[in-house]
Amino acid sequence: MTADARFEDGGERPLRLKAETPEDLGVIAALVQDAVLTGADMKWEPKRRRLSFLVNRFRWEDRTAAEARKRPYERVRSVLVIDSVLQVASQGIDRNDGEEVLSVLDLVWMGGEDVSGRVELVLAGDGAIRAVAECLDVMLADVTRPYAAPSGRAPGHPD
């Protein structure tokens, strides 16, 4: 019998996850919550049908260990890629402002009648980026070593 993976099983290795089901996407959504990026960190490649984001993600999987060892919370640069994208739209953000800091609240899948649907990156301040896709095909990969979170704190949300 095999058991579910635990955060501890990942150790210090970089994450590399793929989502092809809504349940898979829920895991990635939890890991990119409170990630930050700028407009310059987004890339839409229509010919490749790929939308990608270079994000500074809070290492939620390391939070408990950081608290137990009394060491700084960490962030890591990660690439979030949505493939099989047919169309991209956004609201509440200035796509021409490459320095505006955007904060990720959630990543959700809204399925259509077949395997197609929409992946929506929900941003703080009522912003959103929506990718119409042929299917759910999302990947998250850490691309740098973790670094101390500049704020020194874990992200918080009012109740």
MIMAR-994569 format. One record per atom (N, C-alpha, C, CB): residue in three letters; y, z, x. Coordinates in steps of 0.05 Angstrom, whole numbers, plus 32768, in hexadecimal, padded with zeros to 4 digits. Last residue first. Glycine has a CB too. Layout:
resn/y/z/x
ALA/Y/Z/X
...
//
This chain:
resn/y/z/x
ASP/82F1/80AA/7F47
ASP/82DD/80AC/7F31
ASP/82E9/80A4/7F17
ASP/82D2/80C8/7F2F
PRO/8305/807E/7F7B
PRO/830B/8093/7F67
PRO/82F7/8092/7F51
PRO/8328/808F/7F5C
HIS/82E0/8075/7FB6
HIS/82E8/8069/7F9C
HIS/82EE/807F/7F89
HIS/82D2/8056/7F91
GLY/82E2/806B/7FFD
GLY/82E0/807C/7FE5
GLY/82EA/806D/7FCD
GLY/82EF/8096/7FE9
PRO/82C2/805C/803B
PRO/82D2/8054/8024
PRO/82CD/8066/800C
PRO/82CC/8036/801D
ALA/82C3/808F/806D
ALA/82B3/807E/805B
ALA/82C6/8075/8045
ALA/8299/808C/8051
ARG/82F1/808D/80A5
ARG/82E6/8098/808C
ARG/82D4/8084/807E
ARG/82FD/80A0/8079
GLY/830A/8075/80CF
GLY/82FB/808E/80D5
GLY/82EE/809A/80BC
GLY/830E/80A2/80E1
SER/8323/8046/80CD
SER/832F/805B/80BD
SER/8322/8076/80C3
SER/832B/8055/809F
PRO/8303/8025/80EE
PRO/831F/802C/80F6
PRO/832A/8043/80E7
PRO/8331/8014/80F4
ALA/82C1/8036/80FD
ALA/82D3/802E/80E7
ALA/82F0/8037/80EE
ALA/82CA/803B/80CC
ALA/82A6/8020/813A
ALA/82B1/8037/812A
ALA/82C5/802D/8115
ALA/82BF/804B/813D
TYR/8277/7FEA/8132
TYR/828E/7FF7/8140
TYR/8298/800D/812E
TYR/82A5/7FE2/8146
PRO/823A/7FC6/813E
PRO/824B/7FD8/812E
PRO/8261/7FE4/8140
PRO/823A/7FEE/8122
ARG/823B/7F84/815A
ARG/8232/7F9F/815B
ARG/8244/7FB0/8149
ARG/8231/7FAA/8179
THR/823A/7F4B/812D
THR/8245/7F5A/8144
THR/8236/7F75/8144
THR/8264/7F5E/8142
VAL/8223/7F35/8100
VAL/8227/7F23/8117
VAL/8234/7F31/812F
VAL/8238/7F0C/810F
ASP/81F6/7F3D/80CB
ASP/8208/7F4A/80DD
ASP/820A/7F39/80F6
ASP/81FE/7F67/80E5
ALA/81F1/7F15/8092
ALA/81E7/7F1A/80AD
ALA/81FD/7F27/80BE
ALA/81DF/7EFF/80BA
LEU/81DB/7F01/8053
LEU/81ED/7F14/8061
LEU/81E1/7F19/807D
LEU/81F1/7F2E/8051
MET/81D7/7ECC/8024
MET/81CE/7ED8/803D
MET/81E3/7EEA/8049
MET/81C5/7EC3/8051
VAL/81C1/7EB0/7FE7
VAL/81D5/7EBF/7FF6
VAL/81C9/7ECC/800E
VAL/81E3/7ED4/7FE4
ASP/81B5/7E8D/7FB5
ASP/81AE/7E89/7FD1
ASP/81C4/7E96/7FE2
ASP/81A9/7E6B/7FD8
LEU/81A6/7E7A/7F76
LEU/81AF/7E91/7F85
LEU/81A4/7E90/7FA1
LEU/81A6/7EAC/7F76
CYS/81BB/7E36/7F6A
CYS/81A8/7E4B/7F69
CYS/81B3/7E63/7F78
CYS/818C/7E43/7F74
GLU/81E8/7E17/7F68
GLU/81CF/7E0C/7F5C
GLU/81BA/7E22/7F58
GLU/81C4/7DF6/7F6D
ALA/8225/7E3B/7F57
ALA/820F/7E33/7F69
ALA/81F7/7E29/7F5A
ALA/8207/7E4B/7F7A
VAL/8268/7E49/7F5C
VAL/8253/7E3E/7F4A
VAL/823E/7E32/7F5C
VAL/8260/7E27/7F38
ALA/8287/7E81/7F72
ALA/8279/7E69/7F7C
ALA/8264/7E61/7F68
ALA/826B/7E6F/7F98
ARG/82C4/7EA2/7F71
ARG/82AC/7E9A/7F62
ARG/82A1/7E80/7F6D
ARG/82B3/7E96/7F44
ILE/82E6/7EDA/7F82
ILE/82DF/7EC0/7F8C
ILE/82C5/7EB9/7F7F
ILE/82DD/7EBF/7FAC
ALA/831C/7F03/7F6C
ALA/8300/7EFB/7F6B
ALA/82FE/7EDF/7F77
ALA/82F6/7EFB/7F4E
GLY/8346/7F3D/7F60
GLY/8341/7F23/7F6D
GLY/8323/7F1D/7F6B
GLY/8349/7F23/7F8A
ASP/8357/7F6E/7F4F
ASP/8351/7F5A/7F3B
ASP/834D/7F3E/7F47
ASP/8367/7F58/7F27
GLY/8358/7F92/7F79
GLY/8371/7F87/7F70
GLY/836D/7F6F/7F5D
GLY/8381/7F7E/7F87
ALA/831D/7F81/7F9F
ALA/8331/7F95/7F95
ALA/834A/7F87/7F8C
ALA/8337/7FAA/7FAB
LEU/82F0/7F4D/7F88
LEU/8302/7F59/7F9C
LEU/8314/7F6E/7F8F
LEU/8313/7F44/7FA9
VAL/82B1/7F33/7F82
VAL/82C6/7F41/7F74
VAL/82D6/7F51/7F89
VAL/82BA/7F55/7F5F
LEU/8294/7EF8/7F86
LEU/829D/7F0D/7F99
LEU/82B5/7F1A/7F8B
LEU/82A4/7F01/7FB6
GLU/8261/7EDC/7F61
GLU/827D/7EE4/7F61
GLU/8281/7EFB/7F74
GLU/8286/7EEC/7F45
VAL/823C/7EA4/7F56
VAL/823D/7EBC/7F67
VAL/825B/7EC3/7F67
VAL/8231/7EB7/7F84
ARG/821E/7E87/7F1D
ARG/8236/7E8C/7F2D
ARG/8233/7EA5/7F3D
ARG/824F/7E8E/7F1A
GLY/81E9/7E56/7F15
GLY/81FA/7E6C/7F0C
GLY/8213/7E6F/7F1D
GLY/81EB/7E86/7F0C
SER/81A6/7E3B/7F0C
SER/81C2/7E3B/7F14
SER/81D1/7E53/7F0A
SER/81CF/7E21/7F0B
VAL/8174/7E3C/7EF5
VAL/8178/7E4C/7F0D
VAL/8194/7E4C/7F17
VAL/8165/7E42/7F23
ASP/818E/7E3B/7EB2
ASP/8177/7E35/7EC4
ASP/817B/7E46/7EDD
ASP/8176/7E16/7ECC
GLU/81BA/7E52/7E9B
GLU/81A2/7E4D/7E8A
GLU/818A/7E46/7E9B
GLU/81A8/7E36/7E76
GLY/81D3/7E7E/7ECD
GLY/81D7/7E6B/7EB8
GLY/81BD/7E68/7EA8
GLY/81E0/7E50/7EC3
GLY/81E7/7EC0/7EE4
GLY/81D4/7EAA/7EE1
GLY/81DB/7E98/7ECA
GLY/81B8/7EB4/7EDE
MET/8210/7EDA/7F0C
MET/8211/7ED5/7EF0
MET/8200/7EBC/7EEC
MET/822E/7ED1/7EE5
TRP/8210/7F0C/7F3D
TRP/8204/7EF3/7F35
TRP/8206/7EF1/7F16
TRP/81E7/7EF0/7F3F
VAL/8241/7F2C/7F67
VAL/8230/7F2B/7F4F
VAL/8227/7F0E/7F4A
VAL/823F/7F35/7F37
LEU/825A/7F5C/7F8F
LEU/8250/7F41/7F91
LEU/823C/7F3E/7F7A
LEU/8243/7F3B/7FAD
ASP/8295/7F86/7F95
ASP/827A/7F80/7F8C
ASP/8274/7F62/7F90
ASP/8277/7F87/7F6D
LEU/82C3/7F8F/7FB4
LEU/82B9/7FA4/7FA2
LEU/829C/7F9F/7F9A
LEU/82CA/7FA6/7F89
VAL/82E3/7F82/7FF1
VAL/82CC/7F7B/7FDF
VAL/82C4/7F93/7FCE
VAL/82B4/7F70/7FEF
SER/8326/7F74/7FFD
SER/8311/7F89/7FFE
SER/82FC/7F83/7FE8
SER/831D/7FA5/7FF9
LEU/834F/7F4F/8029
LEU/8341/7F51/800F
LEU/832A/7F65/8012
LEU/8336/7F35/8007
VAL/838D/7F46/8045
VAL/8374/7F55/8047
VAL/8368/7F58/802B
VAL/8379/7F71/8055
GLU/83AD/7F0B/8058
GLU/83A9/7F1E/8042
GLU/838E/7F2B/8045
GLU/83AC/7F10/8026
GLU/83AE/7EE2/807D
GLU/83B0/7EFE/8087
GLU/83AD/7F13/8071
GLU/83C9/7F01/8095
GLY/83AF/7EB0/8066
GLY/8398/7EB7/8078
GLY/8398/7ED3/8082
GLY/8397/7EA4/808E
ASP/83C1/7E99/802D
ASP/83C9/7EB0/803E
ASP/83B1/7EB9/804E
ASP/83D4/7EC7/802C
ASN/83AB/7E74/800D
ASN/83BA/7E6A/8023
ASN/83C4/7E80/8036
ASN/83D2/7E5A/801A
ARG/8395/7E8E/7FE2
ARG/8382/7E82/7FF6
ARG/8391/7E77/800E
ARG/8373/7E6B/7FE8
ASP/83A5/7EC8/7FC8
ASP/83B3/7EB1/7FD3
ASP/83A2/7EA4/7FE9
ASP/83D0/7EB9/7FDE
ILE/8383/7EDF/7F8E
ILE/8387/7EDF/7FAB
ILE/8396/7EC6/7FB3
ILE/836B/7EE1/7FBA
GLY/8378/7EDB/7F58
GLY/8384/7EF3/7F62
GLY/8387/7EF5/7F7F
GLY/8375/7F0A/7F58
GLN/833D/7EB3/7F5D
GLN/8353/7EBE/7F4D
GLN/835E/7ED7/7F5A
GLN/834A/7EC4/7F2F
SER/831A/7E76/7F6C
SER/8323/7E91/7F72
SER/8339/7E99/7F5F
SER/832C/7E94/7F8F
ALA/82E0/7E4D/7F73
ALA/82F9/7E53/7F66
ALA/8301/7E70/7F6E
ALA/82F8/7E50/7F47
VAL/82B5/7E18/7F85
VAL/82C0/7E32/7F8C
VAL/82DB/7E35/7F7D
VAL/82C3/7E35/7FAA
GLN/8276/7DF7/7F7B
GLN/8293/7DF9/7F75
GLN/829C/7E15/7F7C
GLN/8299/7DF2/7F57
LEU/8243/7DF7/7F8E
LEU/824D/7DDE/7F83
LEU/826B/7DDF/7F80
LEU/8240/7DD9/7F68
VAL/8219/7E12/7FC0
VAL/8232/7E15/7FB0
VAL/823C/7DFA/7FA8
VAL/8247/7E24/7FC0
SER/81EE/7E1F/7FE0
SER/81E9/7E0F/7FC7
SER/8201/7E10/7FB4
SER/81D0/7E19/7FB9
ASP/81FF/7E62/7FF9
ASP/81F6/7E46/7FFB
ASP/81F1/7E39/7FE0
ASP/81DD/7E43/800D
ILE/8228/7E90/8013
ILE/821E/7E87/7FF9
ILE/8218/7E69/7FFC
ILE/8232/7E8C/7FE2
VAL/8228/7EC2/8044
VAL/8226/7EA5/803F
VAL/821B/7EA1/8023
VAL/8216/7E97/8054
LEU/8249/7EEE/806C
LEU/823E/7EEB/8051
LEU/823F/7ECE/8049
LEU/824D/7EFE/803C
VAL/8243/7F0B/80A9
VAL/8248/7EF2/809C
VAL/823A/7EF3/8081
VAL/823E/7ED9/80AD
SER/8265/7F44/80C4
SER/824E/7F38/80B8
SER/8256/7F1D/80AB
SER/8241/7F4A/80A3
ARG/8276/7F78/80F0
ARG/827D/7F5D/80E6
ARG/8264/7F50/80DC
ARG/828B/7F4C/80FD
VAL/8274/7FBB/80DA
VAL/8268/7FA6/80EA
VAL/8272/7F8C/80DE
VAL/8249/7FA8/80EA
ARG/8285/8001/80E0
ARG/8287/7FE7/80D3
ARG/827A/7FD3/80E5
ARG/82A5/7FE0/80CD
GLU/8274/8047/80DA
GLU/8275/802D/80E8
GLU/827A/8016/80D4
GLU/825B/8029/80F7
TYR/828B/808A/80E6
TYR/8281/8076/80D4
TYR/8284/805B/80E2
TYR/828F/8076/80B8
PRO/827E/80B2/8121
PRO/8290/80A1/8110
PRO/8280/808F/80FD
PRO/82A2/8090/8121
ARG/8252/80EB/8119
ARG/825E/80D5/8129
ARG/826E/80C3/8116
ARG/8248/80C5/8138
LYS/822F/8114/8108
LYS/824C/8119/810C
LYS/8258/8104/811F
LYS/8250/8135/8116
ARG/81FD/810A/80F8
ARG/8201/810C/8115
ARG/821F/8111/811C
ARG/81F8/80F2/8123
ALA/8204/8108/80C1
ALA/81F1/811B/80CC
ALA/81F6/8120/80EA
ALA/81D4/8112/80C8
GLU/8228/80DD/80BC
GLU/8230/80F7/80B3
GLU/821E/810D/80C0
GLU/822E/80F9/8094
ALA/8208/80B3/80D0
ALA/8222/80B9/80DC
ALA/822B/80D5/80D5
ALA/8238/80A4/80D4
ALA/81DE/80B3/80AB
ALA/81D9/80B9/80C8
ALA/81F3/80C1/80D6
ALA/81CB/80A1/80D6
THR/81F9/80A4/807D
THR/81EC/80BE/807E
THR/81E7/80C6/809B
THR/81D2/80BD/806E
ARG/820C/806F/808B
ARG/821E/8084/8083
ARG/8211/80A0/8087
ARG/8227/8081/8067
ASP/81F0/8042/8094
ASP/81F2/8054/80AA
ASP/8202/806D/80A3
ASP/81FE/8047/80C2
GLU/81F4/8021/8069
GLU/81D9/8028/8071
GLU/81D9/803D/8087
GLU/81C9/8010/807A
TRP/8229/8014/8068
TRP/821F/8027/8055
TRP/8204/8032/805D
TRP/821E/801B/8039
ARG/8253/8000/8091
ARG/8236/8003/8094
ARG/822C/801A/8082
ARG/822E/8009/80B2
PHE/8283/7FD4/8077
PHE/827C/7FF0/807D
PHE/825E/7FF2/807E
PHE/8289/8003/8067
ARG/8290/7F95/8095
ARG/8283/7FA5/8080
ARG/827E/7FC1/808A
ARG/8269/7F98/8078
ASN/82BA/7F64/8098
ASN/82B7/7F7D/80A7
ASN/82AA/7F91/8093
ASN/82D3/7F88/80B3
VAL/82A3/7F20/8091
VAL/82AD/7F39/8087
VAL/82A9/7F50/809B
VAL/829E/7F40/806D
LEU/82AA/7EDF/8087
LEU/82A6/7EF1/809D
LEU/82B3/7F0B/8095
LEU/82B2/7EE5/80B8
PHE/828A/7EB6/8058
PHE/829E/7ECB/805C
PHE/8296/7EDA/8075
PHE/82A1/7EDD/8043
SER/827E/7E75/803C
SER/8278/7E8B/804E
SER/8290/7E9D/8052
SER/826D/7E81/8068
LEU/825D/7E47/8016
LEU/8275/7E58/8016
LEU/826E/7E70/8027
LEU/827E/7E60/7FF9
ARG/8244/7E05/8015
ARG/8242/7E20/8020
ARG/825E/7E2E/801F
ARG/8238/7E20/803D
ARG/8238/7DCE/8014
ARG/8235/7DDF/7FFC
ARG/8232/7DFC/8004
ARG/821D/7DD5/7FEC
ARG/8245/7DAC/803B
ARG/822D/7DBD/8040
ARG/8226/7DCE/8028
ARG/8231/7DCF/8059
LYS/8272/7D97/8024
LYS/825C/7D85/802B
LYS/8242/7D94/8030
LYS/8264/7D75/8043
PRO/8294/7DC6/801D
PRO/8289/7DB7/8006
PRO/8271/7DA5/800D
PRO/829E/7DA7/7FF9
GLU/829B/7DFF/8037
GLU/8292/7DE6/8042
GLU/8285/7DD6/802B
GLU/827E/7DEB/805A
TRP/82C9/7E31/803D
TRP/82BB/7E21/8029
TRP/82B5/7E06/8035
TRP/82CD/7E1E/800F
LYS/82D2/7E70/8059
LYS/82CE/7E53/805F
LYS/82BE/7E46/8049
LYS/82C1/7E50/807B
MET/82FA/7EA7/806B
MET/82EB/7E99/8056
MET/82E9/7E7C/805E
MET/82F8/7E9C/803A
ASP/831D/7EC1/808B
ASP/8301/7EC7/808F
ASP/82EF/7EB9/807B
ASP/82FC/7EE5/808F
ALA/8350/7EB9/807B
ALA/8347/7EA9/8092
ALA/8329/7EAD/8097
ALA/8357/7EB1/80AB
GLY/8356/7EE0/8054
GLY/8353/7EC5/804C
GLY/8349/7EB2/8062
GLY/836D/7EBA/8041
THR/832E/7F16/806E
THR/8347/7F09/8068
THR/8341/7EED/805E
THR/8359/7F08/8081
LEU/8308/7F51/805A
LEU/830B/7F37/8067
LEU/8327/7F2C/8061
LEU/82F5/7F23/805C
VAL/82DC/7F89/8054
VAL/82F7/7F7D/8054
VAL/82F6/7F63/8063
VAL/830B/7F91/8060
ALA/82AE/7FAB/8029
ALA/82B3/7F9A/8040
ALA/82CF/7F8F/803D
ALA/829E/7F83/8042
ASP/82A3/7FC8/7FFC
ASP/82B8/7FD2/800D
ASP/82BB/7FC2/8027
ASP/82B3/7FEF/8014
GLN/8262/7FB0/7FFA
GLN/8277/7FBF/7FEC
GLN/8289/7FCB/8000
GLN/826A/7FD5/7FD9
VAL/8238/7F9A/8015
VAL/8253/7F8E/801A
VAL/8269/7F9C/800A
VAL/8253/7F71/8013
LEU/820C/7FB8/8003
LEU/8213/7FB8/8020
LEU/822E/7FAC/8026
LEU/81FE/7FA9/802F
ALA/8209/7FAC/7FCD
ALA/820E/7FC8/7FD5
ALA/8217/7FC9/7FF3
ALA/81F4/7FD8/7FD2
ALA/81FE/7F75/7FD0
ALA/8217/7F7E/7FC4
ALA/821D/7F9B/7FCC
ALA/8215/7F7D/7FA5
ILE/81CB/7F75/7FE5
ILE/81E1/7F6B/7FF5
ILE/81FB/7F74/7FEA
ILE/81E0/7F4C/7FF6
VAL/81B0/7F8C/7FB9
VAL/81AF/7F99/7FD3
VAL/81C6/7F90/7FE4
VAL/8194/7F93/7FE1
GLY/81BB/7F66/7F91
GLY/81C4/7F81/7F8E
GLY/81C4/7F91/7FA8
GLY/81B3/7F90/7F79
LEU/819E/7F3A/7FA2
LEU/81BB/7F39/7FA4
LEU/81C7/7F55/7FA1
LEU/81C8/7F26/7F90
ASP/816B/7F48/7F92
ASP/8171/7F45/7FAF
ASP/8190/7F47/7FB3
ASP/8167/7F2A/7FBA
GLU/8172/7F45/7F5B
GLU/816B/7F5E/7F67
GLU/8172/7F5E/7F85
GLU/814E/7F65/7F62
PRO/817B/7F0E/7F53
PRO/8191/7F21/7F4D
PRO/818B/7F3D/7F5A
PRO/8195/7F24/7F2F
THR/8160/7EEA/7F8C
THR/815D/7EF5/7F71
THR/8175/7F08/7F6C
THR/8142/7F04/7F6D
GLU/816A/7EDE/7FBF
GLU/8162/7EC7/7FAD
GLU/815E/7ED0/7F91
GLU/8149/7EB9/7FB8
ALA/8189/7EF1/7FF9
ALA/8186/7EF7/7FDC
ALA/8180/7EDD/7FCD
ALA/81A0/7F04/7FD1
LYS/817B/7F0C/8039
LYS/817D/7EF4/8028
LYS/8179/7EFD/800B
LYS/8169/7EDE/8030
LEU/8194/7F2C/8074
LEU/8188/7F2C/805A
LEU/818D/7F13/804A
LEU/8192/7F44/804A
ARG/8198/7F4D/80AB
ARG/8196/7F31/80A4
ARG/8186/7F30/808A
ARG/8189/7F1F/80BB
LEU/81B8/7F7E/80D3
LEU/81AD/7F76/80BA
LEU/81AC/7F58/80B8
LEU/81BC/7F82/80A2
PRO/81A7/7F92/8116
PRO/81B9/7F85/8103
PRO/81AA/7F7D/80E9
PRO/81C6/7F6C/8110
ARG/8189/7FD2/8124
ARG/8188/7FB5/8124
ARG/819C/7FA9/8110
ARG/816C/7FAB/811F
GLU/8184/8008/8125
GLU/819D/7FFD/812E
GLU/819E/7FDF/812E
GLU/81A4/8008/8149
GLY/815B/8012/80ED
GLY/8164/801B/8107
GLY/8180/8010/810D
GLY/8151/8014/811D
GLY/8140/8003/80BF
GLY/8150/7FEF/80CD
GLY/815A/7FF7/80E8
GLY/8168/7FE8/80BC
ASP/812A/8030/80AA
ASP/8118/801C/80B6
ASP/8127/8007/80C6
ASP/8107/800F/80A0
GLU/8152/804C/8090
GLU/8149/8055/80AA
GLU/8138/8041/80B9
GLU/813B/806F/80A8
PHE/8152/8034/805E
PHE/8168/802E/8070
PHE/8160/8036/808D
PHE/8181/803E/8068
ARG/8110/801B/804E
ARG/8124/8030/804E
ARG/813A/8029/8062
ARG/8118/804C/8054
ALA/80E7/7FF3/8025
ALA/80F5/7FF7/803E
ALA/810A/800D/8039
ALA/8103/7FDD/8047
ASP/80B0/800D/7FFE
ASP/80CA/7FFF/8000
ASP/80D7/8005/801B
ASP/80DD/8008/7FE9
ALA/806D/8008/8019
ALA/8083/8017/800D
ALA/809D/8006/800F
ALA/8087/8033/801A
THR/802C/7FEF/800B
THR/8045/7FEE/801A
THR/805B/7FFD/800A
THR/804E/7FD1/8020
MET/7FE8/8000/8011
MET/8000/8000/8000
MET/8019/8000/8012
MET/8000/8019/7FED
//
